[in-house]
């Protein structure tokens, strides 16, 4: 049989449901073998044309971590300015754990991606989708191991790329905070903080054609 056991299936669904975008971390480092398992899970992610466009940069230099945090904090303030009336509400949120987490990774897209046309000729963004799949693998494996992860996208990609010495054509996609946590949030943090709520599934699933909602219902 191809089907996993009921217990294995339940565990998979449970880790998907209980995955959280974490912002609060304990300072303890990750055990090297554990970090290796998590990175291997990421590397087993699916990729279009098997191009494997992900690159992970482990940040071990304290000064470099501080400089990455400065880039994140700068973009945090720009984002707050762009949010208008929700600016103050946004600034009260804890949106990253760059200085707190035990491990800091930067996920990036490889350079020279134009050579890979299998599955990308009309949809070149599938390289980014592939990196997202690798990150999701890492996230789910981390949750199963009891390790928190937060995906930070508040940064200028050009500035971060220059800071990390990325070659032309490569670009950073995510700053990933990994580490032990005091507890996992009972629900997504932004929902917990009343920023937004998860939308119902039936609002997201259409049949045969796009469902156009009436913008001005009677």
C-alpha positions as CSV (number, residue, x, y, z in Angstrom):
1,X,0.0,0.0,0.0
2,X,1.1,3.5,-0.7
3,X,-0.8,5.0,2.2
4,X,1.0,5.9,5.4
5,X,-0.3,4.7,8.7
6,X,-3.2,6.6,10.4
7,X,-0.8,7.8,13.0
8,X,1.7,9.1,10.5
9,X,-1.0,10.8,8.5
10,X,-2.4,12.5,11.6
11,X,1.1,13.7,12.5
12,X,1.5,15.3,9.1
13,X,-1.8,17.2,9.3
14,X,-1.0,18.2,12.9
15,X,2.3,19.7,12.1
16,X,0.8,21.6,9.1
17,X,-2.0,23.0,11.4
18,X,0.4,23.9,14.3
19,X,3.2,25.5,12.2
20,X,3.6,29.1,13.3
21,X,5.5,32.1,12.1
22,X,7.5,32.7,15.2
23,X,8.9,35.9,16.6
24,X,9.8,35.0,20.2
25,X,12.9,32.8,20.7
26,X,15.2,31.5,23.4
27,X,18.9,32.2,22.9
28,X,20.1,28.6,23.0
29,X,21.8,27.5,19.7
30,X,20.6,24.5,17.7
31,X,22.4,21.3,17.9
32,X,24.5,20.8,14.7
33,X,22.9,17.5,13.8
34,X,19.5,19.0,14.2
35,X,20.3,22.0,12.0
36,X,21.7,19.5,9.4
37,X,18.4,17.6,9.4
38,X,16.4,20.7,8.9
39,X,18.6,21.9,6.0
40,X,18.3,18.4,4.4
41,X,14.5,18.7,4.7
42,X,14.7,22.0,2.9
43,X,17.0,20.5,0.2
44,X,14.5,17.7,-0.4
45,X,11.9,20.3,-1.6
46,X,10.4,20.0,-5.0
47,X,11.7,22.3,-7.8
48,X,10.5,23.0,-11.3
49,X,12.8,21.2,-13.8
50,X,14.7,19.9,-10.8
51,X,16.7,23.2,-11.0
52,X,17.1,23.4,-7.1
53,X,17.5,27.2,-7.1
54,X,17.8,27.6,-3.4
55,X,20.9,28.7,-1.6
56,X,21.1,29.0,2.2
57,X,23.6,31.3,3.9
58,X,24.1,30.6,7.6
59,X,24.9,33.8,9.5
60,X,27.4,33.1,12.3
61,X,29.1,36.5,12.5
62,X,27.6,38.6,15.3
63,X,28.4,41.9,13.6
64,X,26.8,40.7,10.3
65,X,23.7,39.7,12.2
66,X,23.5,43.2,13.7
67,X,23.8,44.7,10.2
68,X,21.0,42.4,8.9
69,X,18.9,43.5,11.8
70,X,19.5,47.2,10.9
71,X,18.3,46.5,7.3
72,X,15.2,44.8,8.6
73,X,14.5,47.6,11.1
74,X,14.9,50.2,8.4
75,X,12.3,48.5,6.2
76,X,10.1,48.0,9.1
77,X,9.9,51.8,9.5
78,X,9.3,52.3,5.7
79,X,6.5,49.7,5.9
80,X,4.9,51.5,8.8
81,X,5.0,54.7,6.9
82,X,3.3,53.0,3.9
83,X,0.5,51.6,6.1
84,X,-1.1,54.9,6.8
85,X,-3.7,54.7,9.5
86,X,-2.4,51.3,10.7
87,X,1.1,52.6,11.2
88,X,1.0,52.8,15.0
89,X,-0.7,49.4,15.2
90,X,2.0,47.9,13.0
91,X,4.9,49.4,15.0
92,X,3.5,47.7,18.2
93,X,3.8,44.3,16.6
94,X,6.9,42.2,17.1
95,X,7.7,41.4,13.4
96,X,11.1,39.6,13.7
97,X,13.5,37.8,16.0
98,X,16.8,38.4,14.1
99,X,18.8,39.2,17.3
100,X,17.0,36.7,19.5
101,X,17.0,33.4,17.6
102,X,19.6,30.6,17.9
103,X,20.3,30.4,14.2
104,X,19.9,32.9,11.4
105,X,19.7,31.8,7.7
106,X,19.2,33.8,4.5
107,X,17.5,31.9,1.7
108,X,18.4,33.1,-1.7
109,X,17.7,32.4,-5.4
110,X,20.8,31.2,-7.3
111,X,22.4,33.2,-10.1
112,X,22.3,32.3,-13.8
113,X,18.8,31.1,-13.6
114,X,18.1,32.0,-17.2
115,X,19.8,28.7,-18.2
116,X,16.9,26.8,-16.7
117,X,13.9,27.0,-19.1
118,X,12.2,23.6,-18.2
119,X,8.9,24.7,-16.6
120,X,9.9,28.4,-16.7
121,X,9.7,29.4,-20.3
122,X,6.3,31.1,-19.8
123,X,6.4,31.2,-16.0
124,X,9.9,32.3,-14.9
125,X,8.7,33.0,-11.4
126,X,8.6,29.2,-10.8
127,X,12.2,29.5,-9.5
128,X,10.8,31.6,-6.6
129,X,8.0,29.1,-6.1
130,X,10.6,26.3,-5.8
131,X,12.5,28.2,-3.1
132,X,9.3,28.7,-1.2
133,X,8.7,25.0,-1.3
134,X,12.1,24.4,0.2
135,X,11.4,27.0,2.9
136,X,8.1,25.3,3.7
137,X,9.8,22.0,4.1
138,X,12.3,23.6,6.5
139,X,9.4,25.2,8.4
140,X,7.4,22.0,8.8
141,X,10.4,19.9,9.8
142,X,11.4,22.5,12.4
143,X,7.9,22.5,13.9
144,X,8.0,18.7,14.1
145,X,11.3,18.9,15.9
146,X,9.9,21.5,18.4
147,X,11.9,24.3,16.8
148,X,10.4,27.7,15.9
149,X,10.9,29.5,12.6
150,X,10.0,32.9,11.5
151,X,10.1,34.1,7.8
152,X,11.2,37.8,7.7
153,X,10.7,39.6,4.4
154,X,11.3,43.2,5.7
155,X,14.5,44.1,3.9
156,X,15.8,45.7,0.7
157,X,17.0,42.8,-1.5
158,X,19.7,44.8,-3.2
159,X,21.1,46.0,0.1
160,X,21.0,42.6,1.7
161,X,22.5,41.0,-1.4
162,X,25.4,43.4,-1.4
163,X,25.9,42.8,2.4
164,X,26.2,39.1,1.8
165,X,28.3,39.3,-1.4
166,X,25.7,37.7,-3.7
167,X,26.8,37.4,-7.3
168,X,24.9,39.3,-10.1
169,X,21.5,37.6,-10.8
170,X,21.2,36.0,-7.3
171,X,18.8,37.6,-4.9
172,X,17.8,37.1,-1.2
173,X,14.3,35.8,-0.7
174,X,13.9,35.4,3.1
175,X,15.7,36.0,6.4
176,X,14.9,32.9,8.4
177,X,15.0,33.0,12.2
178,X,15.3,29.5,13.7
179,X,15.6,28.5,17.3
180,X,14.1,27.1,20.5
181,X,11.0,28.9,21.7
182,X,9.3,29.3,25.1
183,X,6.0,28.2,23.5
184,X,4.3,28.0,20.2
185,X,1.5,30.5,19.6
186,X,-2.0,29.0,20.0
187,X,-3.0,30.6,16.7
188,X,-1.1,32.6,14.1
189,X,0.4,35.6,15.8
190,X,-1.1,38.2,13.5
191,X,-4.5,36.7,14.2
192,X,-3.7,36.6,17.9
193,X,-2.8,40.3,17.7
194,X,-6.0,41.1,15.8
195,X,-4.1,42.2,12.7
196,X,-6.0,39.8,10.4
197,X,-8.0,36.6,10.4
198,X,-7.6,33.4,8.4
199,X,-10.2,33.5,5.6
200,X,-12.6,30.5,5.2
201,X,-11.5,27.8,2.8
202,X,-14.7,28.0,0.7
203,X,-13.9,31.6,-0.1
204,X,-10.7,30.4,-1.7
205,X,-11.8,27.4,-3.7
206,X,-13.6,28.0,-7.1
207,X,-15.0,25.4,-9.6
208,X,-14.3,25.6,-13.3
209,X,-14.0,29.3,-13.5
210,X,-13.2,32.3,-11.3
211,X,-15.9,33.3,-8.9
212,X,-16.5,37.0,-9.3
213,X,-17.9,38.4,-6.0
214,X,-20.5,41.2,-6.3
215,X,-18.6,44.3,-5.3
216,X,-21.9,46.2,-4.6
217,X,-24.4,43.7,-3.3
218,X,-28.0,44.9,-3.2
